[in-house]
């Protein structure tokens, strides 16, 4: 049986269920070993369950997540909580949600005090994060051997020669893992944003292949070129079409990507859109000026590719699109 405490988040930021509490009023050794998230709602509130003797938590505790640091206030434990049935078909879900909302109603922010409260929490956030980082730094320095500590002290900035290979570029790895702040640090230290790997792929190519929309947008704002070709002559737009990333296709067009650029085999983005039978992307390309008459090295136009699939509805649909959509119409 566990004692439980209700928590109300004082921020509009999304807090993932993987968030971890970083400050307690108890022995740090117990961190992360005694609590679990009981219920999570789309209103920024959730409750935690605590072991019976360990529920005393500070009135303001830090939640460290991969996205940001947020703070919450706790309501004193009011009872005991037993493990619920977590089945999605429970008939009590609605009733439990209402009960949970009732418990948290007292934590709703007063509109007149919201501005002051947010400002105060922001100040506490900054202080807590700084303190947390300092503690981690000191702890790590104590854990490192003298020679390891010396290496760390020497590398004030990233030592790219030590962490790069022809295949594994730190910039590309950080892009695919969506470590945007770390990407920015590399760029600030002079890393070429359009640096290709041995296949000719840039960070933008990799982000598009991985469908990392937030990173794609960030790289373009930072100056990544949408015109760089890989060793096969494929541009970021070719890859965006291939993976069916409609939003990315529109974004690349906004950044003046060449719609009619051909790869080493003469394939344009429109050829690829028709090959993948993606009508929506084909239409986006057509209405933004894609040339329907361009032929690849095999002498095939986009219409030829559409008809090669045989007499199914998709073939007729794509053929109609290619025949009827003028290159000057608007989306």
MARMAR-756487 format. One record per residue: residue in three letters; x, y, z of N, C-alpha, C in turn. Coordinates in steps of 0.05 Angstrom, whole numbers, padded with zeros to 5 digits, always signed. Layout:
<nodes>
AlaXYZXYZXYZ;...
</nodes>
This chain:
<nodes>
Unk+00017-00024+00000+00000+00000+00000+00018+00025+00000;Unk+00012+00044-00017+00028+00068-00019+00012+00093-00011;Unk+00026+00112+00001+00013+00138+00005+00017+00154-00020;Unk-00003+00171-00026-00001+00185-00051-00004+00215-00048;Unk+00007+00230-00066+00005+00259-00066-00003+00269-00093;Unk-00020+00288-00095-00029+00299-00120-00011+00322-00128;Unk-00005+00324-00154+00014+00344-00163+00002+00361-00185;Unk+00006+00387-00183-00004+00405-00204+00019+00420-00216;Unk+00023+00416-00242+00046+00428-00256+00041+00458-00261;Unk+00060+00474-00255+00058+00503-00258+00072+00513-00283;Unk+00067+00499-00305+00079+00507-00330+00062+00497-00353;Unk+00063+00510-00376+00048+00501-00399+00064+00482-00416;Unk+00089+00477-00408+00105+00458-00424+00096+00430-00420;Unk+00099+00414-00441+00092+00385-00439+00114+00371-00423;Unk+00106+00356-00403+00125+00340-00387+00121+00311-00394;Unk+00141+00298-00407+00139+00270-00414+00138+00252-00390;Unk+00126+00229-00394+00124+00210-00372+00151+00200-00363;Unk+00172+00205-00378+00199+00197-00370+00213+00218-00353;Unk+00199+00239-00346+00211+00260-00329+00219+00248-00302;Unk+00240+00259-00291+00250+00249-00266+00252+00272-00246;Unk+00245+00267-00221+00248+00287-00200+00277+00290-00193;Unk+00287+00314-00190+00315+00319-00185+00321+00331-00158;Unk+00301+00339-00143+00305+00350-00116+00286+00338-00096;Unk+00296+00329-00074+00279+00317-00053+00288+00328-00026;Unk+00270+00324-00007+00278+00331+00020+00289+00307+00035;Unk+00295+00286+00020+00305+00261+00032+00332+00255+00021;Unk+00343+00233+00030+00370+00224+00021+00370+00221-00010;Unk+00390+00234-00024+00391+00232-00053+00393+00204-00063;Unk+00402+00185-00047+00405+00158-00056+00377+00146-00062;Unk+00356+00158-00051+00330+00147-00056+00317+00158-00081;Unk+00330+00177-00094+00319+00189-00118+00312+00169-00139;Unk+00288+00171-00149+00280+00154-00171+00274+00126-00164;Unk+00276+00119-00138+00272+00091-00131+00246+00086-00117;Unk+00230+00107-00112+00207+00102-00096+00180+00112-00107;Unk+00182+00126-00130+00157+00139-00139+00150+00128-00167;Unk+00126+00133-00175+00117+00127-00202+00094+00145-00209;Unk+00090+00149-00235+00068+00166-00244+00043+00149-00244;Unk+00022+00159-00230-00003+00144-00228-00022+00152-00251;Unk-00025+00177-00256-00043+00186-00276-00033+00211-00290;Unk-00036+00212-00316-00026+00235-00332-00050+00245-00348;Unk-00054+00271-00348-00076+00283-00363-00065+00303-00383;Unk-00082+00311-00402-00074+00330-00422-00075+00359-00412;Unk-00081+00362-00387-00082+00389-00375-00058+00396-00359;Unk-00037+00381-00362-00012+00387-00348-00012+00379-00319;Unk-00029+00360-00312-00030+00351-00284-00027+00320-00283;Unk-00015+00311-00262-00013+00283-00258-00009+00278-00228;Unk-00012+00254-00219-00007+00248-00191+00015+00227-00189;Unk+00029+00228-00167+00051+00210-00162+00044+00193-00138;Unk+00053+00168-00137+00050+00152-00113+00077+00149-00099;Unk+00077+00151-00073+00101+00150-00058+00100+00128-00037;Unk+00122+00116-00031+00123+00096-00009+00115+00110+00017;Unk+00103+00095+00034+00089+00106+00058+00106+00124+00074;Unk+00132+00118+00078+00149+00134+00095+00165+00155+00079;Unk+00160+00157+00053+00177+00174+00037+00161+00195+00022;Unk+00138+00203+00031+00121+00221+00015+00127+00250+00020;Unk+00145+00257+00039+00150+00285+00045+00168+00297+00023;Unk+00155+00312+00006+00169+00325-00017+00168+00355-00013;Unk+00188+00369-00022+00188+00398-00019+00164+00410-00033;Unk+00155+00433-00024+00132+00445-00037+00138+00453-00065;Unk+00164+00458-00072+00172+00462-00099+00194+00443-00106;Unk+00189+00425-00125+00209+00405-00133+00214+00407-00163;Unk+00239+00402-00170+00246+00404-00199+00240+00378-00213;Unk+00229+00380-00237+00226+00356-00254+00245+00360-00278;Unk+00264+00343-00280+00284+00345-00301+00275+00327-00324;Unk+00272+00338-00348+00264+00322-00371+00282+00329-00394;Unk+00279+00314-00416+00296+00318-00439+00289+00344-00453;Unk+00266+00356-00446+00257+00380-00460+00262+00405-00444;Unk+00257+00404-00418+00260+00428-00402+00258+00421-00373;Unk+00259+00440-00356+00256+00436-00327+00230+00450-00319;Unk+00213+00436-00305+00188+00448-00296+00186+00444-00266;Unk+00167+00458-00254+00163+00456-00225+00135+00449-00219;Unk+00130+00436-00197+00103+00430-00189+00100+00434-00159;Unk+00076+00436-00150+00070+00438-00122+00055+00413-00114;Unk+00060+00404-00089+00047+00380-00080+00026+00386-00060;Unk+00005+00369-00060-00016+00370-00041-00010+00349-00020;Unk-00012+00355+00006-00006+00336+00027-00021+00310+00023;Unk-00008+00287+00029-00021+00261+00025-00048+00260+00040;Unk-00068+00249+00026-00094+00248+00038-00104+00220+00042;Unk-00089+00200+00036-00099+00173+00039-00080+00153+00027;Unk-00090+00130+00021-00074+00110+00009-00085+00103-00018;Unk-00068+00093-00034-00076+00086-00062-00067+00058-00069;Unk-00085+00043-00081-00078+00016-00089-00074+00015-00119;Unk-00059-00004-00128-00053-00008-00156-00079-00011-00172;Unk-00084+00008-00191-00109+00006-00206-00107-00014-00229;Unk-00130-00020-00240-00131-00036-00265-00124-00016-00288;Unk-00102-00021-00302-00093-00003-00323-00105-00010-00350;Unk-00124-00028-00351-00136-00035-00377-00150-00012-00389;Unk-00147-00009-00416-00158+00013-00430-00188+00012-00432;Unk-00200-00012-00426-00229-00015-00429-00244-00012-00403;Unk-00230-00001-00383-00243+00002-00357-00268+00020-00359;Unk-00290+00011-00346-00314+00027-00347-00313+00050-00327;Unk-00292+00051-00310-00290+00071-00289-00272+00094-00298;Unk-00262+00094-00323-00243+00114-00331-00255+00142-00328;Unk-00279+00147-00338-00291+00173-00336-00294+00182-00307;Unk-00304+00164-00290-00308+00171-00262-00281+00178-00249;Unk-00260+00162-00255-00234+00168-00243-00223+00194-00253;Unk-00227+00201-00278-00218+00227-00289-00231+00250-00274;Unk-00258+00247-00270-00272+00269-00256-00262+00272-00227;Unk-00257+00249-00214-00247+00249-00187-00219+00263-00186;Unk-00203+00256-00205-00176+00268-00206-00177+00298-00211;Unk-00196+00307-00228-00199+00336-00233-00208+00349-00207;Unk-00226+00336-00192-00236+00348-00167-00213+00352-00148;Unk-00195+00332-00146-00173+00334-00127-00155+00357-00134;Unk-00153+00364-00160-00133+00384-00168-00145+00411-00172;Unk-00171+00414-00168-00184+00439-00174-00173+00462-00157;Unk-00164+00455-00133-00153+00475-00115-00126+00486-00124;Unk-00114+00474-00144-00088+00482-00153-00089+00499-00178;Unk-00113+00506-00188-00116+00522-00212-00104+00550-00206;Unk-00090+00561-00226-00077+00587-00222-00098+00609-00222;Unk-00094+00629-00204-00110+00653-00204-00101+00671-00227;Unk-00119+00678-00246-00111+00694-00269-00096+00720-00261;Unk-00104+00732-00238-00092+00757-00230-00064+00753-00220;Unk-00057+00729-00211-00031+00724-00200-00013+00708-00218;Unk-00024+00700-00242-00009+00682-00259+00017+00694-00268;Unk+00017+00720-00276+00042+00732-00285+00064+00732-00264;Unk+00057+00740-00240+00076+00740-00218+00086+00712-00211;Unk+00067+00693-00211+00075+00665-00205+00094+00654-00225;Unk+00088+00659-00251+00105+00649-00273+00133+00660-00271;Unk+00135+00686-00265+00161+00699-00262+00177+00687-00239;Unk+00164+00683-00217+00178+00672-00193+00188+00644-00199;Unk+00171+00628-00212+00178+00600-00219+00202+00600-00238;Unk+00202+00618-00257+00224+00619-00277+00250+00625-00262;Unk+00250+00643-00243+00274+00649-00228+00284+00625-00212;Unk+00265+00611-00200+00272+00587-00185+00283+00565-00203;Unk+00271+00563-00227+00280+00543-00247+00309+00547-00253;Unk+00317+00572-00260+00344+00578-00268+00363+00571-00245;Unk+00357+00580-00221+00374+00574-00198+00377+00544-00194;Unk+00355+00530-00195+00356+00501-00190+00372+00486-00211;Unk+00369+00494-00236+00384+00481-00258+00413+00486-00255;Unk+00421+00511-00248+00449+00517-00244+00461+00501-00222;Unk+00446+00499-00200+00456+00483-00177+00459+00454-00184;Unk+00439+00444-00198+00439+00415-00206+00463+00409-00224;Unk+00468+00427-00243+00491+00422-00261+00518+00424-00247;Unk+00520+00442-00228+00544+00444-00213+00549+00419-00196;Unk+00528+00409-00184+00531+00384-00169+00540+00361-00186;Unk+00529+00359-00210+00536+00337-00228+00565+00340-00236;Unk+00574+00365-00242+00602+00369-00251+00621+00361-00229;Unk+00615+00368-00204+00633+00361-00182+00633+00331-00177;Unk+00610+00319-00180+00608+00290-00176+00625+00275-00197;Unk+00622+00284-00222+00637+00271-00244+00667+00274-00241;Unk+00675+00298-00233+00704+00303-00230+00716+00285-00208;Unk+00700+00279-00188+00709+00261-00167+00710+00232-00177;Unk+00693+00225-00196+00692+00198-00206+00714+00192-00226;Unk+00724+00213-00240+00744+00209-00261+00771+00204-00249;Unk+00787+00188-00263+00815+00184-00256+00830+00209-00265;Unk+00854+00213-00253+00870+00237-00260+00874+00241-00290;Unk+00881+00219-00304+00886+00222-00333+00860+00228-00348;Unk+00838+00217-00339+00812+00223-00351+00804+00252-00346;Unk+00809+00262-00322+00803+00289-00315+00820+00308-00332;Unk+00844+00301-00338+00862+00318-00354+00851+00320-00382;Unk+00841+00298-00393+00830+00298-00420+00806+00317-00421;Unk+00789+00315-00401+00765+00333-00400+00773+00362-00399;Unk+00794+00368-00383+00802+00396-00380+00814+00407-00406;Unk+00827+00390-00421+00840+00398-00446+00819+00405-00468;Unk+00797+00390-00467+00776+00394-00488+00755+00414-00479;Unk+00764+00439-00478+00745+00461-00471+00723+00463-00493;Unk+00731+00459-00518+00712+00458-00540+00713+00429-00552;Unk+00693+00421-00567+00692+00394-00578+00717+00388-00594;Unk+00730+00366-00589+00753+00356-00605+00742+00338-00627;Unk+00735+00351-00650+00721+00337-00671+00738+00315-00683;Unk+00764+00318-00684+00781+00297-00695+00779+00271-00680;Unk+00774+00273-00654+00772+00250-00637+00745+00236-00637;Unk+00725+00250-00646+00698+00239-00645+00685+00236-00672;Unk+00701+00238-00693+00691+00236-00721+00704+00214-00736;Unk+00689+00202-00754+00700+00183-00774+00687+00190-00801;Unk+00695+00176-00822+00683+00181-00848+00654+00174-00848;Unk+00646+00154-00832+00618+00145-00831+00603+00160-00809;Unk+00615+00164-00786+00601+00175-00763+00609+00204-00758;Unk+00593+00222-00766+00597+00251-00761+00581+00259-00736;Unk+00594+00272-00717+00578+00280-00693+00555+00298-00700;Unk+00558+00315-00720+00536+00333-00728+00512+00316-00738;Unk+00517+00296-00754+00496+00279-00764+00483+00262-00742;Unk+00499+00252-00724+00489+00236-00702+00471+00253-00684;Unk+00480+00277-00678+00464+00295-00661+00438+00303-00674;Unk+00439+00307-00701+00415+00314-00716+00394+00291-00714;Unk+00403+00267-00718+00385+00244-00718+00374+00238-00690;Unk+00389+00245-00669+00380+00242-00642+00365+00266-00632;Unk+00362+00286-00649+00347+00311-00643+00358+00327-00619;Unk+00384+00327-00617+00398+00342-00597+00404+00370-00608;Unk+00383+00387-00611+00386+00412-00624+00406+00431-00611;Unk+00405+00432-00584+00423+00450-00570+00452+00442-00574;Unk+00457+00416-00576+00484+00406-00581+00493+00411-00610;Unk+00474+00409-00628+00479+00416-00656+00488+00445-00658;Unk+00474+00463-00644+00481+00491-00644+00509+00496-00633;Unk+00516+00481-00613+00543+00485-00601+00565+00477-00622;Unk+00560+00456-00637+00579+00448-00658+00581+00470-00679;Unk+00558+00480-00687+00558+00502-00707+00573+00526-00697;Unk+00569+00533-00671+00583+00556-00660+00613+00552-00659;Unk+00621+00527-00659+00650+00520-00658+00661+00516-00686;Unk+00646+00525-00706+00656+00525-00733+00651+00501-00751;Unk+00635+00483-00742+00628+00459-00758+00612+00468-00782;Unk+00619+00458-00806+00604+00464-00830+00577+00450-00830;Unk+00556+00466-00831+00529+00455-00830+00523+00437-00854;Unk+00537+00441-00876+00532+00425-00900+00554+00404-00904;Unk+00568+00397-00882+00590+00377-00884+00578+00350-00892;Unk+00587+00338-00914+00577+00312-00923+00592+00289-00911;Unk+00578+00266-00909+00592+00241-00902+00603+00228-00927;Unk+00613+00203-00924+00625+00190-00947+00605+00184-00969;Unk+00579+00184-00963+00559+00180-00983+00549+00206-00995;Unk+00561+00229-00986+00552+00255-00996+00528+00266-00982;Unk+00519+00253-00961+00495+00262-00946+00503+00283-00926;Unk+00487+00305-00925+00491+00326-00905+00473+00321-00881;Unk+00476+00338-00861+00458+00336-00838+00429+00340-00846;Unk+00424+00357-00866+00397+00361-00875+00386+00336-00889;Unk+00402+00324-00906+00394+00298-00918+00386+00278-00896;Unk+00403+00275-00876+00398+00256-00854+00373+00262-00839;Unk+00369+00287-00833+00345+00295-00818+00320+00289-00833;Unk+00321+00293-00859+00298+00288-00876+00292+00258-00878;Unk+00313+00242-00882+00310+00213-00883+00298+00203-00857;Unk+00307+00215-00834+00296+00207-00808+00270+00220-00801;Unk+00259+00237-00818+00234+00251-00814+00234+00267-00788;Unk+00256+00281-00783+00259+00298-00759+00251+00326-00766;Unk+00225+00331-00767+00215+00357-00777+00225+00381-00762;Unk+00226+00379-00736+00236+00402-00720+00265+00409-00726;Unk+00281+00388-00730+00309+00392-00736+00312+00402-00765;Unk+00296+00392-00783+00297+00402-00811+00293+00432-00812;Unk+00272+00441-00799+00265+00469-00798+00288+00485-00786;Unk+00299+00474-00764+00321+00488-00750+00346+00491-00768;Unk+00353+00469-00782+00376+00470-00799+00373+00490-00822;Unk+00349+00491-00833+00344+00510-00855+00346+00538-00845;Unk+00336+00543-00821+00338+00570-00810+00367+00578-00804;Unk+00383+00557-00798+00411+00562-00792+00428+00564-00817;Unk+00416+00560-00840+00430+00564-00865+00438+00539-00881;Unk+00427+00516-00873+00433+00492-00888+00423+00494-00917;Unk+00439+00485-00935+00431+00488-00964+00413+00465-00973;Unk+00390+00472-00986+00372+00452-00996+00381+00442-01024;Unk+00405+00452-01033+00414+00446-01060+00436+00425-01061;Unk+00447+00417-01039+00470+00399-01039+00461+00371-01048;Unk+00477+00359-01066+00471+00333-01077+00489+00312-01063;Unk+00478+00288-01060+00495+00266-01050+00510+00254-01073;Unk+00524+00232-01069+00541+00220-01090+00525+00210-01114;Unk+00499+00206-01109+00481+00197-01131+00466+00221-01144;Unk+00472+00245-01135+00459+00268-01146+00433+00275-01134;Unk+00425+00262-01112+00399+00267-01100+00401+00290-01080;Unk+00382+00308-01081+00381+00331-01063+00362+00325-01040;Unk+00362+00342-01020+00343+00338-00998+00314+00336-01007;Unk+00307+00350-01029+00279+00348-01039+00274+00320-01050;Unk+00293+00308-01063+00289+00280-01072+00282+00262-01049;Unk+00297+00265-01027+00292+00247-01004+00266+00254-00990;Unk+00259+00279-00988+00234+00287-00976+00210+00275-00990;Unk+00212+00274-01017+00191+00262-01033+00191+00232-01029;Unk+00214+00220-01028+00216+00191-01025+00204+00181-00999;Unk+00208+00196-00977+00198+00187-00951+00169+00197-00946;Unk+00158+00211-00966+00130+00220-00963+00126+00242-00943;Unk+00146+00259-00939+00145+00281-00919+00133+00306-00932;Unk+00107+00307-00933+00093+00329-00947+00100+00357-00936;Unk+00100+00359-00909+00107+00385-00897+00135+00393-00904;Unk+00154+00374-00904+00181+00380-00910+00184+00388-00939;Unk+00169+00376-00957+00170+00384-00985+00162+00413-00988;Unk+00140+00420-00975+00131+00448-00976+00152+00467-00965;Unk+00165+00459-00943+00185+00475-00930+00209+00479-00948;Unk+00218+00458-00961+00241+00460-00979+00234+00478-01003;Unk+00210+00477-01013+00202+00495-01035+00202+00523-01025;Unk+00194+00528-01001+00195+00555-00989+00223+00565-00988;Unk+00242+00547-00983+00271+00555-00982+00284+00553-01010;Unk+00268+00554-01031+00277+00556-01058+00292+00532-01069;Unk+00284+00508-01059+00296+00484-01071+00287+00481-01100;Unk+00305+00471-01116+00300+00468-01145+00281+00444-01149;Unk+00257+00450-01158+00236+00429-01161+00243+00410-01184;Unk+00257+00420-01204+00262+00404-01228+00291+00393-01229;Unk+00305+00394-01207+00332+00383-01206+00331+00353-01211;Unk+00351+00343-01227+00352+00315-01233+00376+00302-01220;Unk+00374+00277-01212+00397+00263-01200+00413+00251-01223;Unk+00433+00234-01217+00451+00224-01237+00437+00206-01257;Unk+00413+00196-01251+00398+00179-01269+00376+00195-01284;Unk+00376+00221-01279+00356+00238-01293+00329+00239-01279;Unk+00327+00229-01255+00302+00228-01240+00298+00255-01225;Unk+00275+00267-01230+00268+00291-01215+00251+00284-01191;Unk+00246+00302-01173+00228+00296-01150+00200+00287-01160;Unk+00191+00297-01183+00165+00288-01193+00165+00259-01201;Unk+00187+00251-01214+00189+00222-01221+00187+00205-01196;Unk+00200+00213-01174+00199+00198-01150+00172+00198-01137;Unk+00158+00221-01138+00131+00223-01127+00112+00204-01141;Unk+00115+00202-01168+00097+00184-01183+00105+00155-01178;Unk+00131+00150-01176+00140+00122-01170+00129+00113-01144;Unk+00129+00131-01124+00119+00124-01097+00088+00126-01096;Unk+00076+00135-01118+00047+00137-01120+00035+00155-01099;Unk+00049+00177-01094+00040+00196-01074+00027+00220-01088;Unk+00001+00218-01090-00014+00239-01105-00011+00267-01092;Unk-00012+00268-01066-00011+00294-01052+00015+00309-01058;Unk+00037+00294-01056+00063+00307-01061+00066+00313-01091;Unk+00057+00295-01108+00058+00301-01137+00043+00327-01143;Unk+00020+00331-01131+00005+00355-01136+00020+00380-01126;Unk+00032+00378-01103+00048+00400-01092+00070+00408-01111;Unk+00084+00388-01122+00105+00393-01141+00094+00406-01167;Unk+00073+00395-01177+00062+00405-01202+00053+00434-01200;Unk+00038+00440-01179+00028+00468-01177+00050+00488-01170;Unk+00073+00478-01163+00096+00496-01158+00116+00495-01180;Unk+00108+00485-01203+00124+00487-01227+00140+00463-01236;Unk+00133+00439-01226+00147+00415-01235+00142+00410-01264;Unk+00163+00403-01279+00160+00399-01308+00151+00370-01314;Unk+00127+00368-01324+00115+00341-01330+00129+00327-01354;Unk+00143+00343-01370+00154+00332-01395+00183+00322-01391;Unk+00195+00326-01368+00223+00318-01364+00225+00288-01366;Unk+00246+00278-01380+00250+00249-01382+00275+00242-01367;Unk+00275+00217-01356+00299+00207-01342+00317+00194-01363;Unk+00339+00182-01354+00358+00170-01372+00347+00145-01387;Unk+00324+00135-01377+00311+00113-01391+00290+00123-01410;Unk+00288+00150-01413+00269+00162-01431+00240+00163-01421;Unk+00237+00160-01394+00210+00159-01383+00202+00186-01370;Unk+00178+00194-01376+00166+00218-01363+00152+00208-01338;Unk+00142+00227-01322+00126+00220-01299+00101+00204-01306;Unk+00088+00212-01329+00064+00198-01338+00071+00170-01346;Unk+00093+00166-01359+00102+00138-01366+00104+00121-01341;Unk+00115+00132-01320+00118+00116-01295+00091+00110-01283;Unk+00072+00129-01284+00045+00124-01274+00031+00102-01288;Unk+00034+00101-01314+00021+00080-01330+00034+00053-01328;Unk+00059+00052-01320+00074+00027-01319+00064+00009-01296;Unk+00048+00020-01277+00038+00004-01255+00014-00013-01263;Unk+00003-00008-01287-00020-00024-01295-00046-00010-01291;Unk-00068-00025-01296-00095-00013-01296-00108-00014-01269;Unk-00096-00002-01249-00110+00000-01224-00119+00029-01220;Unk-00135+00034-01200-00146+00061-01196-00124+00082-01192;Unk-00103+00075-01178-00082+00094-01172-00069+00103-01198;Unk-00065+00085-01217-00053+00093-01242-00071+00113-01257;Unk-00097+00108-01257-00115+00127-01270-00115+00154-01255;Unk-00115+00153-01229-00116+00177-01213-00091+00194-01217;Unk-00068+00182-01218-00043+00197-01222-00042+00207-01251;Unk-00051+00191-01270-00051+00200-01298-00069+00224-01301;Unk-00093+00224-01288-00111+00247-01290-00098+00271-01278;Unk-00084+00268-01256-00070+00291-01243-00050+00303-01262;Unk-00033+00286-01274-00012+00295-01292-00024+00308-01317;Unk-00047+00300-01325-00059+00310-01349-00075+00336-01345;Unk-00085+00340-01321-00104+00362-01316-00094+00384-01298;Unk-00074+00379-01281-00065+00401-01263-00045+00419-01277;Unk-00053+00444-01281-00034+00462-01294-00012+00471-01275;Unk+00010+00478-01285+00033+00485-01268+00031+00513-01255;Unk+00009+00527-01261+00006+00554-01251-00015+00557-01230;Unk-00030+00535-01223-00052+00537-01204-00041+00538-01175;Unk-00057+00547-01157-00049+00550-01129-00058+00525-01113;Unk-00044+00520-01091-00051+00499-01073-00077+00504-01060;
</nodes>
